[in-house]
Amino acid sequence: MPEPRHETQLRPSAGSPRPPVPDHLLPATSALSGLPAAVRIHEVGPRDGLQNESAIVLTDVKAQFIRRLAAAGLTTIEATSFVHPKWVPQLADAADVLTALVDEPGPASSLDLPVLVPNERGLDRALALGARHIAVFGSATETFARQNLGRTVDESLEMFAPVVRRAAASGLRVRGYVSMCFGDPWEGRVPVPQVVDVVRRLADLGCDELSLGDTIGVATPGLVHELLEALADAGITADRLAVHFHDTYGQALSNTLAALQAGITVVDASAGGLGGCPYAKSATGNLATEDLVWMLNGLGIRTGVDLAALVDTSVWMARRLGRPSASRTVRALAGQPTDPHGLDTRPAADDPAV
């Protein structure tokens, strides 16, 4: 059994380094008052993105995807899920993916690799592989809780309690996802007090961070402010929160800006806009990491992410999935000639898929 590790050593992605995007092609920086100086991006593409694919992505490709994201400067990358393969067959190789990322040669890179666990059996598997950060996935609505977890909201929270308690006792960080925070395809608009109650109960269980999910992408900036204000009034401050927006109606960036104005500094995003929700058919892709980085760069907010390397990674993954990236930023930058734009989107010579 592998010894637990607090960090994972990753090597840079294969191929020659790509040149940076020239300054004249990046957004002009103009800061707005009241926004954070830096944002930590919680990258969910390898888990929340790939779990929604109809085709199974090879283990080696998943591991390389994570390596490339790390090389682009992302420091928190949700790697996989220990949900039973019957429910999420796309991530049946969770153990193999984590094993592939341990003790690799090359320059050391401290990386946070959260994994989703549904119950104590999932936690056991994660602990055995040395995971240092887990996430549980709850719901603000009864219908989605039954659809996704086969339990009521109360029953799902009871199931999470020993998971969170044991994880904390083992020194792991715990993230709590709350889905359907703004709208539910069966129940309609979700009352704010109902969301606040579930978030507070997850916080009371001991979750270190709570991610507010707009699972079907129906939030608008006013609703975001309303929920965050209600949470603050309930004692759940912005430093314990993250936001997770879907772009169904093109509102993910405007909702993110509203969250930043309310003090949020952790934003979930998925490289190339991968993902949706296998249990909510109206949910389209996640906020694309490239689109988020473009906006944050323009606001002068630090992320530590190399946009050129990130675009290159999403082009690489899109090629393997057999379709264009959903990210507007990827399409704008990767579709341009190499010389004036500094982005070589041709496959690297040592790319085994070429």
N, C-alpha and C positions, 0 to 999 in steps of 0.2 A: 504493500500500500504506500503511495507516495506521501512524503512528509508535507504538511501544510506549508504554503509559501505566502509571504506577504507581497511579493511582486513577481512579475513574469518577465523573463528576458526575451525580447523579440529582436530579430534581425531585420534590417531594411528590406523593402521589397526588391525583387529581382529587376534587373534592367538598369540602364543609365539614369541618373537623376534628371528630372525634367527642369528646364529653366523656369525661373519665377515669372509670374504675369507682370508685364511692364506696368509701371505706375499709371501711364495714360489710359490703360484699360481697366483700372480699378476704380471703384466709386470715389468721387471727391469726398474727403472727410469733412464732416461738419457736425460737431457734437451738439447734443441737446442737453439742457440742464435737467438734473434730477434722475439721470440714468446711471447705472453702475459702470465702474471703470473697466470691469472685466466680467466675462460670462464663461461658465464652464458648460461645455456642450456634452450632454449625455448621449452618446451615439448608440442608436438602437438597431441599425441596419442588419447586423449579423443575426440578431434574434427576432425582433419584431418585424423586420423587413423580410427576411428569408422564410419565416414560418408561414407567410401568406402565399408563397410561390406554389404553383400547381406542379411544377417539376421538382425533383429532388436535386439539390446542388451537392456536388461531391465534397467530401470532407476536406480534401486538400485545397479546394477552391475556397471554402469557408475560412480555413486557417490563413490562407494567403490574403483573403479579403481583410481579415483583422490585422495582419501584419502591415498591409498597405495603409490602412486607416491610422494605425499607430505611427507609421513613418510620416504621415501627413500632419502629425501633431496632436491628434486626438488622444486624450489621456484616460477617458472613461468610455469603455466600449462594452456594451452588453453582449456577451459572447454567445449564449445559447440558453436553452431551457431544459429542465428536467421533468417536464410534463410527460405523461405516459405517451409512447410513440403511437398508440391507437388514436389519440386525439390530435397530436401534432407530428405526423410522420416525417415532415421535412427536417425535424431536429432530433431524429432518433439517434444520431451519432454524437450526442452532446459530450459524452465521455471522451470519445476519440478526438473531438475538436479541442477540448481543454488539454488533453495529453499532448497533442501536437504542438502546443504553444509553450510547453514547459522546458526550461533548460536549453534553449536554443543558443547556438554560438553567435557571436557578433556583439556590437556595442550594446551595453546595458540600457534598458529603457523601462522605467518604473511605470507600470500600467495597471489600471483598475479594471478588472474583468468581472462585472456582476453577472450572475446567472439567475434565471427565474426558477423558483421552486414552488410547487403547488401544495405540498404537504410534508409531513415528516420523512416519508420515504425519499422524496426528492432532496430534502436536506441531507439525509444520510449519504446519498450519492455525491452531493456537492462537497460535503466535508471530506469524504474519502479521497477526493481528487484535489484537495488543497484549496478550494474556493475560499476567498476572503470577503466576499460581498455577495449577498443574495437579495432577491426581490420576491415579494408576494403580490398577487394580482387580485384585487377585490373589485367590488362594484358598488356604485351609489344607488342602483335600482334593483328591485326584486326580480324582475323578468330577466334581466341580463345575468344576474347571479345564478339563476336557475339554468339558463341557456349555456352559460360558460362553465359553471362549477358544479351544476347539479345540486345546488344548495340554496337556501335562503341567505339573505345578507347576514343574519345573526349566526346561522350555522357556519358560514364561511369564515366569519371572524373567530368563532370558537375553534375552527380548524387551524387558523393562522397562529393562535395564541401560543401553543407549545413550540411552533416553528420559530417564531420571533424570540421566544424566551431562550430556547436552546442555542440559537444562532448567536444571540448576544452573550450568552455564557461562554461561548467558544471564541469570543473576540471578533466576530464577524460584524460588518456593517449591514444594516437591513433597510431596504427601500420598500415602501408600500405604494403600489399603484392603486389609484381609484379611477375606475373607468366610468363612462356615462355621466360626467360631471355637469354637462350642459343640456344634453338631449339624449333620448333613448328611442330607438326605432319602434318600440312597442308602447312605451308609456308617454312619449312626447317630452315636453320641456320638464326638466328635473328641478323641483323646488330647491332653492339654495339651502334652507335649513336641513333638508335631507342629506345633501352633500356634506355640509359641515359636520353633521352627526357621525357619518362614516369616517371622515378624515380624522375627527377628534378621537374616535374609538381606536383607529389604527395607531395614532400617535400615543395613546394611552397604553397600547400593547408594547410599545418600545421601538417603533420604527424610527430610524434616524432621519429619514427623508421621505417625503410624501409627494408623489407625482400626480398632478391633476390632469386627467385625460378627457379631451374632447373627442371621444371615440368615433363619432360619426361626422365631425367637422361642422357642427351647427353653431358654434359659439361666435359671438361678435364682441368687439372691445368693451362695450358697456357691460355685458354679462360677465366678462373677465374681471373688471373692476368690482362689480357687485359681489362676486364670490370671494375675491381676495380680501375685500373689506370685511365681509362677514366672518371669514376665517380669522382675521386679525382681531376682531371683536371677541371671538371665542378663544383667543390666546394662542392661536396657531400662526406664528409670525413667518414672514417671508423667508427667513434664513433656513427654515425647515422644509420649504416647498420647492417643487419644480413644476414646470408646465409641459404638457404633451399634446400638441395640436395636430389635427389632421386637416388636410387642405381641400376638402370636398367642395367648398364654395369659394376657394381662393382667399380665405380669411386668416390663414395660419400666421403669416407675417404680421398682419395688423394686430392680431390677438397677442402675439409675442411682444410687440412693442407696448401694448397695454400692460402686460405682465411686468415688463422691465420698469415701466413707470411706477408700478406698485412695489418695486423693490426686489423682484425675483431675479436671481443670478444663475439659476440652473435651468437650461432649456434642453428638452429631448428633441432629437432630430435623427433622420435616417439618410445616409448617403444615397444620393440619387433619387430620393423620395420613395424608396422601397417601402412596401408594407401596406397594411390596411388592418383588418381584423377578421379572422376566419369565422367568427361567430356573429358578426354584424355585417351583413352583406352590403349595406349602404355605405360602409366606411371605405373611403378611398385612401390614397397614400398618405404617409406621414409628411410632415414638414421636411423638405429636403435640406440636408446639412449645408450644401453649397449655397442655397438661397439664403439661409440664415447667416452664414459667414459673410456673404456679400453685404447684407444689410448691416450687420454689426461692424464690419470694416468701415462702412460709410458713416456710421455713428461714432467712430473712433473708439469702439469698445474692443478690448483685447480678448482674443480667444486662443492664441498660440497655434492656430491652424494655418497651414500652407495651402492656400486655395488652389494653386496649380496642381499640387500633388493630389489633393482631394478630387479635383475634376478628373484627373488622369485615372484615379482609382475607380470612379463611377463609370467612366467610359469602359474600363477593363471589365467591370462586373456586368455592365449592360450587354457587352459583347457575349458574355457567357450565358446570359439569360435570353439572348436572341431578340432583344427589342431596345429601342432608344431609352435613355434615361428620362424620367419624368421631371427632373430638375430643369427649370428654365435657365439657371446659371450654367449648368453643364452644357445645355444645348447652345447657349450663346457663345461660350468660350471654346468648347471643344470642336465646334463646327467651323472654326476660322482657320485660315492658313497658318502654318507654323511660324514663318518669318515675322510678320507684323504682330502676332499675338503671343508668341513665346510658348505655345502649347503644342507639343508634338503628340498627337493622338494616335500615331501609328503604333502597332504592336511592337513591343521590344523584341530584339532578335532572339533572345533566349527564352521567350514566352513559349511554353510547351504547347499551348493551345493553338498556336499559329501553324 
